[in-house]
Amino acid sequence: MCGIVGYVGGQPALDVVISGLKRLEYRGYDSAGVTVLADGQLAAAKKSGKLANLEKELAARPLPSGTTGIGHTRWATHGAPTDANAHPHLDNSGRVGVVHNGIIENFAALRAELAERGHALASETDTEVVAHLLAEEFSSCGDLAESMRRVCRRLEGAFTLVAVHADEPDVVVGARRNSPLVVGIGAGESFLASDVAAFIAHTREAVELGQDQVVELRREHVTVTDFDGVPADVRAYHVDWDASAAEKGGYDYFMLKEIAEQPKAVADTLLGRIDAGGSLTLDEVRMPASVLREADKVVIVACGTAFHAGMIAKYAIEHWTRMPCEVELASEFRYRDPILDPRTLVIAISQSGETMDTLMALRHAREQGAKVLAICNTNGSTIPRESDAVLYTHAGPEVAVASTKAFLTQLVACYLVALYLGQVRGTKWGDEIGSVIRELSAIATQVDDVLGTMEPVRELARSVAAAGKNTVLFLGRHVGYPVALEGALKLKELAYMHAEGFAAGELKHGPIALIEDDLPVVVVVPSPRGRSVLHDKIVSNIQEIRARGARTIVIAERGDAAVAPYADHLIEIPPTPTLLQPLVATVPLQVFACELATARGNEVDQPRNLAKSVTVE
Ligand code: F6R
């Protein structure tokens, strides 16, 4: 939520900052702004709306050139997305510039205090108070990093702050509490950003900033301390993907590219996790086997799409390990006083590794003594760092706001964890595990197969858009139920349509009243070769809605003759074992939502009101 870039070096700062912001626009696009230091002054430009608006503004009124600068792309929290509320915020003298990601919870008190001392605040944001406080501190100590430390000690809430001062022309200072910030180390230049994507074109050498740390960035070196000025240990790492992985690669949208990358993402997530003998080796999960053996229940916490992955994981974990497994929305978890103890294994699933709700849930779990295993796509992010163990998904950078390849790889990781638990606890024989792993290994090809047959799905999406439909329902049973929820979520966030997912059996308890003539209803049908009761029941559900006029869009296994007569539109997927079906059944729903959004003229990669990495609660 909100993208931040800071630069000090030998290049024109504006170019570096703007190109970095382009890579971070997925984090928020309500407004954008930049400040550069030139000739001992700060020069700033900011504009509501997307980065393109700021670029137009800069073309019309160019800023003077400088080699130190900061920039911001905003997802609004305090204050509407106007020019005035756009970052950077400056103090009254115009000598301090600040950008911010997060929420400063005590900003009202600080604002009142500043007003009493005669400061005039121009925006409705919480951020602006920081510019004014920094200016006050700087006037007494003359050092921006020290001023930042002093200010941070007074702030409550979650924040990444990056600031410049006109009196320290080759310095950028950053601070971090509960929101992401990474440092990039180049040759004679240094970078700060919410995500390495912002500086990957310049350097792949990065340094993680820890909780409650302040960094002073200069061309040749960076200095990291805690908020009290005590030098901090930092972890440097090499980013193992390059700039091309974050480019669209010929696709119109990142989402299309990321959907197409799913076979590789799935295969990569299995890489190195199976030994020559075919059994599972999750050595990187540095959690003693005794912890996994002694655990008496699993609790999964996650949000949005990752929560749907967790719902599917529950079926696999309970079936393969016979351990009770609860799945909970991370945003609800800690507020209901959950029962946790050292024998609870908490699994936190997050693509970004920065989702505040999930982070708070895992912190709560650890405070109660539970052990936390993170499933995450972003190396070095906060959630894995604060967990006891981590299993990384290898989806590569996911830029489109709507999650696609991350979801499939989260599923693969969940299946691996479930099997691993079964292996360690002895509830699954080696040959059973080997057989599921072989089935999982075949999935990448099956996803590829699905992707090759998507033209009718795209046509269908266009026809739904052309018919002016505003509601689509999604039904599923068993693991098909979370798939239905995921299909509905994709449609809501991308096509801005009323889309709801239901457990098919629940329909008769109320939602069936929604069915009317020609209403599109997508039904995810389980394999007829699996538990036939599931399949037969859903075929009956399809007949029930069809009898009431629904237009049925049926996702079913190739060759499922029993369901074909009741499908107005049949989308065939390859045969898979029941538990693994979400890996293939979700793909047509992603394509459907993407095409429908495009047909309705929506921004696919940057849906309205959303941001990729949700770093506020
Ligand atoms: C939906 C979507 C969101 C995220 C959710 C959690 O397409 O992307 O629902 O899944 O915000 O994000 P992470 O996985 O980064 O914790």
Residues whose N, C-alpha, C, O or C-beta is under 5 A from the ligand:
A	BS01	F6R	C303 G304 T305 A306 I349 S350 Q351 S352 G353 T355 V401 A402 S403 K612 V614
